Amino acid sequence: MEEVDFLVIGSGSGLDVANVAANQGLSVAVVEKGPLGGTCLNRGCIPSKMLLYHAEVKETIERAGEFHIDADVNDVEFAEIVREVNEDVNADSESIRRGLSSSSSHDLYHGEGRFVDDRTVEIVGGEDDGTRIRAETVLIAAGTRPSIPGIDGIDDVSYLTSTEALQLETPPEHLVIVGGGYIAAELGHFFGTFGSDVTIIGRRPNLLPEADSEVAEAFTERYADRFTVHTGHAATAVSETDGTVTVEAHPYEYGEDGGIQEGEPVRVEGDTLLVAAGRTPNSDTLNLDAAGVETDNRGFVETDEYLRTSAEGVWALGDIVGEYLLKHSANHEAQAVARNIFGDERQAVDYSAMPFAVFASPEVAGVGAHEEELQEAGVEYATRTYQFDQTARGSAMKAEGFVKVIIDLDGEILGCHIIGPDASNLIQEVVVAMKTGSGTVRDIRQSVHIHPALSEVVQRAFSGQFSRGGSNRHSH
C-alpha cells in the first residue's frame, strides 16, 4: 500500500490542484488511464478549435467574392491538417507526462483508479495494475465521456463519437449527426466546410438548446440554409447495409409530458454516423460506493458549495460534478478547491457570470439569464437587441447577427447573448462587467470603445431604448 498526502484521479484541471499541493511540499499521486492532459487537451476543446480555425480560414477565402476579390481554394490537404493538429496535441500531452515523471513531488500511476475503501484507490489495468494508494485527501476529476443514446440498432452499426471524429483523415461524403448541441454544431461546421453533406437530427425545437431561444432560433435558421436540419425529431432506429447507415427519426416533443410523437418518420442515409448526444460522467468506473461518495440521479458526483463530496477528505471538480461542462469552469473550480483545501478559510464556488461559446459559423456566446427563464420565474426585465451590420465595422464585414442584452429595471445586467463574428471574444467585456464591475449597463456605456471596432456592437446594444418585458424586442 502506497501512502501519499494528496491523490487526484484524472489529469485535466485536477492537475492544477495537485501542483498547488506539491508546491506546499506534500506528496502527490496522479492517476490517469489515458493520455495526460484530460478531455480538453486530448479529445475536446483544443483539437476541435484548432481544426475549426482551418475551417474559418477556408470559409474566409470562399467569401472573398462578396468583397469583389477573386479567390479560389485550389486544394485542401485534409489529412495533413488533422495529423498536424493531433501531433501538436500529442506533443503537449507528452510534455505533461515528462514533467510529472521527472518531478520529485509527483508520482504518476497509469491505469484506471477505483475506490476500494475510504480514500483508498486501486489501479486497474495499465502499467501500475494492482497498486493500491491511500491518501489523506483525494480529488475526483475523472471527467465525462460521450453518451450513446438507446437507439434501436446502435450496437450493430459503425458510428463515431467526437473522439473519433477529431481524428478522421477523410471528410465523409454524407455525415449524419445525431444530436443538436454545441458538439454537433461545431463538427457539422467543420466537416461541412470541407465538403461533406451534413444532416443534423436534434430532439429540441432548435439547435443549441442551451443558448437563449432567440439566438438558438437564429442559429438554426442559418444552419438550415447550409445543411439538412431535422429539429424536433429523435433518432429511434439505425441500420447499416454495405457501408450506408440509415437513421430513422420520429417527431419529438420536448418536456415532461413530451416524448416520441405519432407521425411520419424521417429517414436519412449517409456513409458516416456521428453520435453527439451529450456526455456521461465517468463516476460509474470509480466504484464510489466503496468510498461513500454519493452521485445524483444522472451519475454526477454530489458536492457542497465548496466542492466537498459526501465522503470525508474527498473532493471533486470538473465535468464529473456536472455544474458546467466547460474547461474554463473546471479551471475556475480548481482554483476554488485549491483555496478551500490549502487556504486559511473556505469560500463557496462562485458560478455567477459563467460564459460559454460555440465556435461554429456563426459563432455563438452567452452569459447569464435567458429571457425565457425570467419569463417563467415572473421576473421583471427589459431587453434590447442590436444588429452587427448597424455598426461601421459590422457593415464592412457584411456581418450577420446580433447582440441581445437583458437587464433588470434598475439597470443590472442579467444576461447577454451574441450570435455573429467574434462572439466568443465580444462576450468577455460583459463577463468582466458582471463579475468585477458594478454589474450594470453603466459599465459598458461609460467605457470608451474604439471606433470603428466590432466591440461597438456591444456598446450600442447596452445603450439606447430598452423594451420592457421582452415586447418589441428588436427596437433600436
TORTILUM-604305 format. One record per residue (C-alpha): residue number from 1; residue in one letter; z, y, x. Coordinates in nm, 4 decimals. Last residue first. Example, Ala and Ser with C-alpha at 12.3 -4.5 7.8 and 13.67 -1.06 7.14 Angstrom:
2
NODE  zake  marmar  c3  c2  c1
NODE  2  S  0.7140  -0.1060  1.3670
NODE  1  A  0.7800  -0.4500  1.2300
//
This chain:
476
NODE  zake  marmar  c3  c2  c1
NODE  476  H  -3.1646  5.0226  -3.3268
NODE  475  S  -3.1091  4.8087  -3.6333
NODE  474  H  -3.1882  4.4414  -3.5850
NODE  473  R  -2.8799  4.3020  -3.7532
NODE  472  N  -2.9320  4.4714  -4.0872
NODE  471  S  -2.6114  4.3100  -4.2074
NODE  470  G  -2.3971  4.1479  -3.9395
NODE  469  G  -2.0587  4.2538  -4.0689
NODE  468  R  -2.1040  4.6161  -3.9741
NODE  467  S  -2.4272  4.7218  -3.8108
NODE  466  F  -2.3965  4.9030  -3.4771
NODE  465  Q  -2.5695  5.2327  -3.4050
NODE  464  G  -2.6184  5.3491  -3.0476
NODE  463  S  -2.4983  5.1968  -2.7239
NODE  462  F  -2.3983  4.8422  -2.6289
NODE  461  A  -2.7519  4.7061  -2.6678
NODE  460  R  -2.8719  5.0074  -2.4724
NODE  459  Q  -2.6581  4.9220  -2.1707
NODE  458  V  -2.7638  4.5564  -2.1830
NODE  457  V  -3.1353  4.6422  -2.1985
NODE  456  E  -3.0740  4.8923  -1.9199
NODE  455  S  -2.9984  4.5951  -1.6937
NODE  454  L  -3.3744  4.5466  -1.6542
NODE  453  A  -3.3852  4.8351  -1.4097
NODE  452  P  -3.5590  5.1665  -1.4863
NODE  451  H  -3.3243  5.3355  -1.4230
NODE  450  I  -3.0090  5.2090  -1.2580
NODE  449  H  -2.7174  5.1881  -1.4997
NODE  448  V  -2.4266  5.4282  -1.4727
NODE  447  S  -2.1217  5.2734  -1.6350
NODE  446  Q  -1.9896  5.4647  -1.9355
NODE  445  R  -2.1663  5.2576  -2.1997
NODE  444  I  -2.0801  4.9211  -2.0470
NODE  443  D  -1.7055  4.9644  -2.0009
NODE  442  R  -1.6893  5.1849  -2.3118
NODE  441  V  -1.8028  4.8915  -2.5289
NODE  440  T  -1.4568  4.7431  -2.4869
NODE  439  G  -1.2935  4.4790  -2.2686
NODE  438  S  -1.0955  4.7412  -2.0770
NODE  437  G  -1.2301  4.5924  -1.7572
NODE  436  T  -1.1314  4.2689  -1.5819
NODE  435  K  -1.2365  3.9830  -1.8065
NODE  434  M  -1.4381  4.1373  -2.0888
NODE  433  A  -1.6083  4.3971  -1.8689
NODE  432  V  -1.6715  4.1422  -1.5943
NODE  431  V  -1.8219  3.8979  -1.8439
NODE  430  V  -2.0428  4.1741  -1.9878
NODE  429  E  -2.1824  4.2609  -1.6452
NODE  428  Q  -2.2408  3.8913  -1.5818
NODE  427  I  -2.4621  3.8428  -1.8875
NODE  426  L  -2.7564  4.0123  -1.7139
NODE  425  N  -2.7663  3.7498  -1.4391
NODE  424  S  -2.8081  3.4395  -1.6571
NODE  423  A  -3.0306  3.6352  -1.8970
NODE  422  D  -3.2728  3.7009  -1.6098
NODE  421  P  -3.5743  3.7118  -1.8446
NODE  420  G  -3.5025  3.6655  -2.2166
NODE  419  I  -3.2454  3.5420  -2.4652
NODE  418  I  -2.9038  3.7057  -2.4488
NODE  417  H  -2.5758  3.6666  -2.6357
NODE  416  C  -2.2709  3.8910  -2.6132
NODE  415  G  -1.9309  3.8307  -2.7660
NODE  414  L  -1.6098  3.9824  -2.8967
NODE  413  I  -1.6260  4.3135  -2.7096
NODE  412  E  -1.3550  4.5474  -2.8341
NODE  411  G  -1.4990  4.8559  -3.0071
NODE  410  D  -1.2214  4.9148  -3.2619
NODE  409  L  -1.4244  4.7555  -3.5448
NODE  408  D  -1.4636  4.4344  -3.3468
NODE  407  I  -1.7667  4.3848  -3.1280
NODE  406  I  -2.0724  4.1559  -3.1219
NODE  405  V  -2.3661  4.2343  -2.8938
NODE  404  K  -2.7124  4.0757  -2.9100
NODE  403  V  -2.9533  4.1212  -2.6200
NODE  402  F  -3.3168  4.0498  -2.6947
NODE  401  G  -3.6244  3.8544  -2.6007
NODE  400  E  -3.9866  3.8908  -2.4958
NODE  399  A  -4.0796  4.0569  -2.1695
NODE  398  K  -4.4157  4.2209  -2.1097
NODE  397  M  -4.2734  4.2795  -1.7586
NODE  396  A  -4.3617  4.6498  -1.7707
NODE  395  S  -4.2130  4.6678  -2.1209
NODE  394  G  -3.8910  4.5058  -2.0006
NODE  393  R  -3.8727  4.7502  -1.7115
NODE  392  A  -3.9210  5.0545  -1.9335
NODE  391  T  -3.6847  4.9320  -2.2035
NODE  390  Q  -3.7950  4.8592  -2.5600
NODE  389  D  -3.9573  4.5365  -2.4411
NODE  388  F  -3.6186  4.3722  -2.3892
NODE  387  Q  -3.5195  4.4125  -2.7555
NODE  386  Y  -3.1798  4.5416  -2.8625
NODE  385  T  -2.9447  4.3806  -3.1127
NODE  384  R  -2.6271  4.5297  -3.2563
NODE  383  T  -2.3252  4.3751  -3.4221
NODE  382  A  -2.0098  4.4810  -3.6028
NODE  381  Y  -1.7004  4.2782  -3.6806
NODE  380  E  -1.4488  4.1890  -3.9490
NODE  379  V  -1.3071  3.8392  -3.9130
NODE  378  G  -1.3310  3.6008  -4.2088
NODE  377  A  -1.2995  3.2967  -3.9821
NODE  376  E  -1.6299  3.1530  -4.1042
NODE  375  Q  -1.8018  3.4870  -4.0476
NODE  374  L  -1.6494  3.5169  -3.7009
NODE  373  E  -1.7761  3.1732  -3.6043
NODE  372  E  -2.1204  3.2559  -3.7476
NODE  371  E  -2.1442  3.5625  -3.5242
NODE  370  H  -2.0752  3.3649  -3.2108
NODE  369  A  -1.7717  3.4502  -3.0010
NODE  368  G  -1.7530  3.4957  -2.6257
NODE  367  V  -2.0187  3.4708  -2.3582
NODE  366  G  -2.3885  3.3943  -2.3661
NODE  365  A  -2.6972  3.3098  -2.1695
NODE  364  V  -3.0513  3.1979  -2.2497
NODE  363  E  -3.3552  3.1934  -2.0233
NODE  362  P  -3.6965  3.1775  -2.1904
NODE  361  S  -3.8123  2.9577  -2.0305
NODE  360  A  -3.5224  2.7338  -1.9309
NODE  359  F  -3.2255  2.8026  -1.7068
NODE  358  V  -2.9613  2.7812  -1.9798
NODE  357  A  -2.6543  2.9941  -1.9142
NODE  356  F  -2.2859  2.9807  -1.9996
NODE  355  P  -2.0052  3.2334  -1.9863
NODE  354  M  -1.6279  3.1849  -2.0072
NODE  353  A  -1.4905  3.5215  -2.1258
NODE  352  S  -1.1458  3.3815  -2.2015
NODE  351  Y  -1.0685  3.0382  -2.0598
NODE  350  D  -0.7449  3.1452  -1.8931
NODE  349  V  -0.5657  2.8402  -1.7571
NODE  348  A  -0.1926  2.8765  -1.8126
NODE  347  Q  0.0098  3.0040  -1.5204
NODE  346  R  0.2728  2.8178  -1.3238
NODE  345  E  0.5071  2.9777  -1.0753
NODE  344  D  0.5557  2.9642  -0.6995
NODE  343  G  0.2218  2.8111  -0.6135
NODE  342  F  0.1341  2.4607  -0.4939
NODE  341  I  0.0782  2.2660  -0.8143
NODE  340  N  0.0092  2.5553  -1.0511
NODE  339  R  -0.1994  2.7604  -0.8098
NODE  338  A  -0.4046  2.4602  -0.7037
NODE  337  V  -0.4491  2.3633  -1.0691
NODE  336  A  -0.5604  2.7147  -1.1653
NODE  335  Q  -0.8104  2.7437  -0.8799
NODE  334  A  -0.9479  2.4015  -0.9714
NODE  333  E  -0.9790  2.5101  -1.3347
NODE  332  H  -1.2019  2.8014  -1.2332
NODE  331  N  -1.4133  2.5647  -1.0219
NODE  330  A  -1.4419  2.3311  -1.3215
NODE  329  S  -1.5435  2.6240  -1.5427
NODE  328  H  -1.8069  2.7289  -1.2886
NODE  327  K  -1.9400  2.3740  -1.2916
NODE  326  L  -1.9772  2.3640  -1.6687
NODE  325  L  -1.8660  2.1015  -1.9200
NODE  324  Y  -1.6243  2.3414  -2.0854
NODE  323  E  -1.2990  2.2015  -2.2255
NODE  322  G  -1.3771  1.8316  -2.1989
NODE  321  V  -1.0923  1.7272  -1.9674
NODE  320  I  -1.3326  1.4925  -1.7829
NODE  319  D  -1.5763  1.7777  -1.7209
NODE  318  G  -1.3421  1.9480  -1.4790
NODE  317  L  -0.9687  1.9149  -1.4341
NODE  316  A  -0.6800  1.6687  -1.4482
NODE  315  W  -0.3177  1.6480  -1.3354
NODE  314  V  -0.0802  1.3553  -1.2782
NODE  313  G  0.2730  1.4158  -1.1474
NODE  312  E  0.4435  1.2970  -1.4655
NODE  311  A  0.1979  1.1416  -1.7088
NODE  310  S  0.0898  1.3270  -2.0260
NODE  309  T  -0.1632  1.5250  -1.8226
NODE  308  R  -0.0982  1.8605  -1.6579
NODE  307  L  -0.3845  2.1077  -1.6855
NODE  306  Y  -0.1520  2.4129  -1.7078
NODE  305  E  -0.2281  2.4663  -2.0789
NODE  304  D  -0.1483  2.1004  -2.1467
NODE  303  T  -0.3852  1.8151  -2.0744
NODE  302  E  -0.5490  1.5327  -2.2675
NODE  301  V  -0.8183  1.3421  -2.0782
NODE  300  F  -1.1466  1.3228  -2.2706
NODE  299  G  -1.2146  0.9935  -2.4485
NODE  298  R  -1.3610  1.1363  -2.7681
NODE  297  N  -1.0479  1.0571  -2.9724
NODE  296  D  -0.8298  1.2348  -2.7165
NODE  295  T  -0.7002  1.0780  -2.3968
NODE  294  E  -0.3482  0.9941  -2.2764
NODE  293  V  -0.2363  0.9179  -1.9218
NODE  292  G  0.0453  0.6620  -1.9084
NODE  291  A  -0.0580  0.5402  -1.5624
NODE  290  A  -0.1509  0.1864  -1.6644
NODE  289  D  -0.3061  0.3267  -1.9814
NODE  288  L  -0.5498  0.5276  -1.7683
NODE  287  N  -0.7508  0.2233  -1.6627
NODE  286  L  -0.9908  0.4583  -1.4783
NODE  285  T  -1.3360  0.3465  -1.5984
NODE  284  D  -1.2840  0.4577  -1.9595
NODE  283  S  -1.1996  0.8095  -1.8393
NODE  282  N  -1.5573  0.8602  -1.7186
NODE  281  P  -1.6176  1.1156  -1.9940
NODE  280  T  -1.9430  1.0801  -2.1918
NODE  279  R  -2.2111  1.3493  -2.1815
NODE  278  G  -2.4723  1.4778  -2.4261
NODE  277  A  -2.7860  1.3378  -2.5843
NODE  276  A  -3.0450  1.3816  -2.3127
NODE  275  V  -3.2268  1.0471  -2.3360
NODE  274  L  -3.5678  1.0810  -2.1716
NODE  273  L  -3.8437  0.8453  -2.2853
NODE  272  T  -4.1674  0.8148  -2.0870
NODE  271  D  -4.5178  0.6970  -2.1857
NODE  270  G  -4.5078  0.8629  -2.5250
NODE  269  E  -4.5299  0.7858  -2.8954
NODE  268  V  -4.3603  0.9736  -3.1780
NODE  267  R  -4.2890  0.8546  -3.5302
NODE  266  V  -4.1319  1.0943  -3.7803
NODE  265  P  -3.9510  0.9365  -4.0734
NODE  264  E  -4.0369  1.0154  -4.4363
NODE  263  G  -3.7246  1.0957  -4.6299
NODE  262  E  -3.3749  0.9830  -4.7041
NODE  261  Q  -3.1144  1.1554  -4.4934
NODE  260  I  -2.9214  1.0380  -4.1887
NODE  259  G  -2.5935  1.2260  -4.1536
NODE  258  G  -2.4252  1.5028  -4.3455
NODE  257  D  -2.0919  1.5306  -4.5234
NODE  256  E  -1.9015  1.6414  -4.2149
NODE  255  G  -2.1945  1.8394  -4.0784
NODE  254  Y  -2.5519  1.8056  -3.9537
NODE  253  E  -2.8195  1.6868  -4.1916
NODE  252  Y  -3.0717  1.4511  -4.0377
NODE  251  P  -3.4312  1.3683  -4.1260
NODE  250  H  -3.5277  1.0357  -3.9682
NODE  249  A  -3.6630  0.9707  -3.6193
NODE  248  E  -3.8682  0.6764  -3.4948
NODE  247  V  -3.9425  0.6664  -3.1237
NODE  246  T  -4.2310  0.4663  -2.9793
NODE  245  V  -4.2490  0.3998  -2.6055
NODE  244  T  -4.5857  0.3025  -2.4593
NODE  243  G  -4.5848  0.0963  -2.1401
NODE  242  D  -4.7483  -0.2081  -2.2959
NODE  241  T  -4.5212  -0.2013  -2.6008
NODE  240  E  -4.1829  -0.0291  -2.6208
NODE  239  S  -3.9515  0.0233  -2.9161
NODE  238  V  -3.7091  0.2890  -3.0336
NODE  237  A  -3.5110  0.3320  -3.3536
NODE  236  T  -3.2955  0.5937  -3.5287
NODE  235  A  -3.3721  0.9179  -3.3437
NODE  234  A  -3.2114  1.1934  -3.5492
NODE  233  H  -3.4134  1.4777  -3.7020
NODE  232  G  -3.3156  1.8343  -3.7920
NODE  231  T  -3.5308  1.9585  -3.5062
NODE  230  H  -3.8666  1.7960  -3.4381
NODE  229  V  -4.0337  2.0043  -3.1665
NODE  228  T  -4.3831  1.9465  -3.0283
NODE  227  F  -4.4097  2.1790  -2.7297
NODE  226  R  -4.5059  2.5308  -2.6262
NODE  225  D  -4.5111  2.7232  -2.9552
NODE  224  A  -4.2216  2.5128  -3.0897
NODE  223  Y  -4.0319  2.6114  -2.7756
NODE  222  R  -4.0567  2.9804  -2.8631
NODE  221  E  -3.9430  2.9143  -3.2213
NODE  220  T  -3.6517  2.7036  -3.0959
NODE  219  F  -3.5400  2.9845  -2.8635
NODE  218  A  -3.5488  3.2398  -3.1461
NODE  217  E  -3.3405  3.0109  -3.3673
NODE  216  A  -3.0930  2.9386  -3.0887
NODE  215  V  -3.0552  3.3118  -3.0192
NODE  214  E  -2.9840  3.3859  -3.3855
NODE  213  S  -2.7533  3.0824  -3.4069
NODE  212  D  -2.5396  3.1872  -3.1082
NODE  211  A  -2.5684  2.9114  -2.8495
NODE  210  E  -2.4036  2.5691  -2.8739
NODE  209  P  -2.6905  2.4444  -3.0926
NODE  208  L  -2.9397  2.4876  -2.8065
NODE  207  L  -3.2328  2.3610  -3.0157
NODE  206  N  -3.2164  2.4438  -3.3838
NODE  205  P  -3.1457  2.2634  -3.7127
NODE  204  R  -2.9358  2.0069  -3.5246
NODE  203  R  -3.0408  1.6460  -3.4754
NODE  202  G  -3.2887  1.7056  -3.1950
NODE  201  I  -3.6207  1.5372  -3.1113
NODE  200  I  -3.8258  1.7041  -2.8366
NODE  199  T  -4.1901  1.6203  -2.7657
NODE  198  V  -4.3402  1.7216  -2.4332
NODE  197  D  -4.6986  1.6889  -2.3027
NODE  196  S  -4.6506  1.6851  -1.9281
NODE  195  G  -4.8396  1.9260  -1.7044
NODE  194  F  -4.6026  2.0735  -1.4501
NODE  193  T  -4.4720  2.3442  -1.6832
NODE  192  G  -4.3939  2.0803  -1.9459
NODE  191  F  -4.1986  1.8766  -1.6913
NODE  190  F  -3.9709  2.1661  -1.6027
NODE  189  H  -3.9455  2.3208  -1.9496
NODE  188  G  -3.8570  1.9882  -2.1116
NODE  187  L  -3.6051  1.9324  -1.8331
NODE  186  E  -3.4341  2.2629  -1.9072
NODE  185  A  -3.4365  2.2334  -2.2857
NODE  184  A  -3.3279  1.8681  -2.2938
NODE  183  I  -3.0436  1.9451  -2.0532
NODE  182  Y  -2.9488  2.2548  -2.2565
NODE  181  G  -2.9153  2.0740  -2.5866
NODE  180  G  -3.1718  1.9215  -2.8239
NODE  179  G  -3.1534  1.5496  -2.7614
NODE  178  V  -3.4049  1.2648  -2.7496
NODE  177  I  -3.6882  1.3758  -2.5229
NODE  176  V  -4.0354  1.2215  -2.5402
NODE  175  L  -4.2422  1.2883  -2.2292
NODE  174  H  -4.6184  1.2461  -2.2593
NODE  173  E  -4.8216  1.2193  -1.9403
NODE  172  P  -4.5073  1.1858  -1.7329
NODE  171  P  -4.4782  1.4047  -1.4215
NODE  170  T  -4.4849  1.1981  -1.1016
NODE  169  E  -4.2029  1.1956  -0.8436
NODE  168  L  -3.9154  1.1366  -1.0873
NODE  167  Q  -3.5898  1.2081  -0.9042
NODE  166  L  -3.4423  1.4657  -1.1449
NODE  165  A  -3.5444  1.2437  -1.4368
NODE  164  E  -3.3331  0.9582  -1.3004
NODE  163  T  -3.0037  1.1462  -1.3307
NODE  162  S  -3.1089  1.3338  -1.6459
NODE  161  T  -3.1331  0.9987  -1.8225
NODE  160  L  -3.4490  0.7939  -1.8221
NODE  159  Y  -3.5627  0.5190  -2.0538
NODE  158  S  -3.7124  0.1705  -2.0426
NODE  157  V  -3.6740  -0.0176  -2.3687
NODE  156  D  -3.4652  -0.3128  -2.4884
NODE  155  D  -3.1192  -0.1525  -2.4796
NODE  154  I  -3.2384  0.1375  -2.6985
NODE  153  G  -3.3595  -0.0989  -2.9717
NODE  152  D  -3.1694  0.0664  -3.2588
NODE  151  I  -3.0262  0.3936  -3.1333
NODE  150  G  -2.6554  0.3863  -3.0533
NODE  149  P  -2.6521  0.7003  -2.8406
NODE  148  I  -2.6504  0.6838  -2.4596
NODE  147  S  -2.4233  0.9498  -2.3171
NODE  146  P  -2.4948  1.0730  -1.9647
NODE  145  R  -2.1954  1.0539  -1.7293
NODE  144  T  -1.8739  1.2531  -1.7032
NODE  143  G  -1.6346  1.3826  -1.4408
NODE  142  A  -1.3840  1.1973  -1.2218
NODE  141  A  -1.1508  1.4890  -1.1525
NODE  140  I  -0.8142  1.3188  -1.2020
NODE  139  L  -0.5582  1.4765  -0.9692
NODE  138  V  -0.2639  1.2665  -0.8496
NODE  137  T  0.0627  1.3952  -0.7028
NODE  136  E  0.3273  1.1998  -0.5121
NODE  135  A  0.0644  0.9434  -0.4255
NODE  134  R  0.0289  0.5666  -0.4172
NODE  133  I  -0.2836  0.4061  -0.2777
NODE  132  R  -0.4021  0.0483  -0.3147
NODE  131  T  -0.6970  -0.0916  -0.1202
NODE  130  G  -0.8775  -0.3794  -0.2942
NODE  129  D  -1.2316  -0.2577  -0.2250
NODE  128  D  -1.2420  0.0026  0.0526
NODE  127  E  -1.6114  -0.0197  0.1407
NODE  126  G  -1.7274  -0.0073  -0.2186
NODE  125  G  -1.5903  -0.2038  -0.5103
NODE  124  V  -1.2582  -0.1384  -0.6814
NODE  123  I  -1.0055  0.0903  -0.5146
NODE  122  E  -0.6569  0.0614  -0.6622
NODE  121  V  -0.4633  0.3681  -0.7740
NODE  120  T  -0.0906  0.4313  -0.8040
NODE  119  R  0.0454  0.7496  -0.9614
NODE  118  D  0.2368  0.5332  -1.2112
NODE  117  D  0.0802  0.1881  -1.2075
NODE  116  V  -0.2527  0.0061  -1.1666
NODE  115  F  -0.4808  0.3069  -1.2016
NODE  114  R  -0.8453  0.2572  -1.1189
NODE  113  G  -1.0447  0.4322  -0.8459
NODE  112  E  -1.4053  0.3271  -0.7961
NODE  111  G  -1.5148  0.2837  -0.4363
NODE  110  H  -1.5258  0.4632  -0.1032
NODE  109  Y  -1.1938  0.5991  0.0215
NODE  108  L  -1.1799  0.9192  0.2281
NODE  107  D  -0.8578  1.0086  0.4102
NODE  106  H  -0.8102  1.3829  0.4567
NODE  105  S  -0.5898  1.5807  0.6966
NODE  104  S  -0.7345  1.4602  1.0279
NODE  103  S  -1.0781  1.5573  0.9061
NODE  102  S  -1.3780  1.3788  1.0611
NODE  101  S  -1.4476  1.1684  0.7526
NODE  100  L  -1.3999  1.4648  0.5195
NODE  99  G  -1.6467  1.6838  0.7084
NODE  98  R  -1.8958  1.4028  0.7525
NODE  97  R  -1.8887  1.3274  0.3803
NODE  96  I  -1.9321  1.6955  0.2896
NODE  95  S  -2.2321  1.7187  0.5227
NODE  94  E  -2.3745  1.4005  0.3705
NODE  93  S  -2.3632  1.5608  0.0276
NODE  92  D  -2.5390  1.8723  0.1568
NODE  91  A  -2.8060  1.6610  0.3267
NODE  90  N  -2.8551  1.4529  0.0127
NODE  89  V  -2.9085  1.7685  -0.1933
NODE  88  D  -3.1610  1.9065  0.0543
NODE  87  E  -3.3440  1.5718  0.0627
NODE  86  N  -3.3429  1.5674  -0.3167
NODE  85  V  -3.5050  1.9085  -0.3350
NODE  84  E  -3.7645  1.8218  -0.0705
NODE  83  R  -3.8482  1.4916  -0.2386
NODE  82  V  -3.8954  1.6522  -0.5800
NODE  81  I  -4.1262  1.9248  -0.4496
NODE  80  E  -4.3169  1.6745  -0.2331
NODE  79  A  -4.3762  1.4512  -0.5353
NODE  78  F  -4.5155  1.7477  -0.7276
NODE  77  E  -4.7575  1.8662  -0.4626
NODE  76  V  -4.9230  2.1102  -0.7007
NODE  75  D  -5.2817  2.2220  -0.6514
NODE  74  N  -5.5191  2.5043  -0.7354
NODE  73  V  -5.2818  2.7299  -0.9307
NODE  72  D  -5.5020  3.0193  -1.0335
NODE  71  A  -5.4825  3.3978  -1.0015
NODE  70  D  -5.6893  3.6821  -1.1413
NODE  69  I  -5.4574  3.9777  -1.1895
NODE  68  H  -5.5040  4.1882  -1.5003
NODE  67  F  -5.1280  4.1819  -1.5790
NODE  66  E  -5.1563  3.9248  -1.8587
NODE  65  G  -5.3815  3.7264  -1.6228
NODE  64  A  -5.0869  3.6763  -1.3880
NODE  63  R  -4.9051  3.4619  -1.6448
NODE  62  E  -5.0075  3.1370  -1.4706
NODE  61  I  -4.8698  3.2670  -1.1424
NODE  60  T  -4.5325  3.3417  -1.2990
NODE  59  E  -4.5233  2.9975  -1.4655
NODE  58  K  -4.5798  2.8287  -1.1308
NODE  57  V  -4.2976  3.0248  -0.9680
NODE  56  E  -4.0644  2.9561  -1.2600
NODE  55  A  -4.1444  2.5845  -1.2467
NODE  54  H  -4.0506  2.5810  -0.8786
NODE  53  Y  -3.7267  2.7549  -0.9756
NODE  52  L  -3.6620  2.4722  -1.2203
NODE  51  L  -3.6562  2.2171  -0.9386
NODE  50  M  -3.3825  2.4055  -0.7544
NODE  49  K  -3.2018  2.4538  -1.0845
NODE  48  S  -3.2086  2.0798  -1.1575
NODE  47  P  -3.1076  1.9779  -0.8047
NODE  46  I  -2.8024  2.2090  -0.8040
NODE  45  C  -2.6923  2.1868  -1.1671
NODE  44  G  -2.6717  1.8135  -1.2120
NODE  43  R  -2.7106  1.4817  -1.0351
NODE  42  N  -2.5970  1.5274  -0.6755
NODE  41  L  -2.4476  1.8741  -0.6404
NODE  40  C  -2.3214  1.9243  -0.9943
NODE  39  T  -2.2185  1.5624  -1.0502
NODE  38  G  -1.9768  1.5329  -0.7589
NODE  37  G  -2.0017  1.6492  -0.3996
NODE  36  L  -1.9863  1.3221  -0.2072
NODE  35  P  -2.2283  1.0455  -0.3029
NODE  34  G  -2.0831  0.7729  -0.5227
NODE  33  K  -1.7563  0.5838  -0.5739
NODE  32  E  -1.5245  0.8630  -0.4594
NODE  31  V  -1.1513  0.8553  -0.3842
NODE  30  V  -1.0058  1.1377  -0.1741
NODE  29  A  -0.6634  1.0880  -0.0147
NODE  28  V  -0.4582  1.3790  0.1196
NODE  27  S  -0.1543  1.4053  0.3474
NODE  26  L  0.0064  1.7452  0.3051
NODE  25  G  -0.0014  2.0156  0.5733
NODE  24  Q  -0.0485  2.3119  0.3428
NODE  23  N  -0.4147  2.3294  0.4386
NODE  22  A  -0.4498  1.9680  0.3247
NODE  21  A  -0.3156  2.0525  -0.0208
NODE  20  V  -0.5509  2.3508  -0.0514
NODE  19  N  -0.8370  2.1243  0.0580
NODE  18  A  -0.7482  1.8676  -0.2072
NODE  17  V  -0.7544  2.1431  -0.4707
NODE  16  D  -1.1084  2.2456  -0.3769
NODE  15  L  -1.2036  1.8772  -0.3537
NODE  14  G  -1.1297  1.8414  -0.7246
NODE  13  S  -1.4351  2.0600  -0.7870
NODE  12  G  -1.6576  1.7625  -0.7083
NODE  11  S  -1.5250  1.4709  -0.5043
NODE  10  G  -1.3700  1.2473  -0.7684
NODE  9  I  -1.0276  1.0862  -0.7929
NODE  8  V  -0.7867  1.3122  -0.6034
NODE  7  L  -0.4731  1.1966  -0.4217
NODE  6  F  -0.1915  1.4113  -0.2822
NODE  5  D  0.1215  1.3283  -0.0810
NODE  4  V  -0.0008  0.9961  0.0507
NODE  3  E  0.1126  0.6324  0.0555
NODE  2  E  -0.1104  0.3347  0.1393
NODE  1  M  0.0000  0.0000  0.0000
//
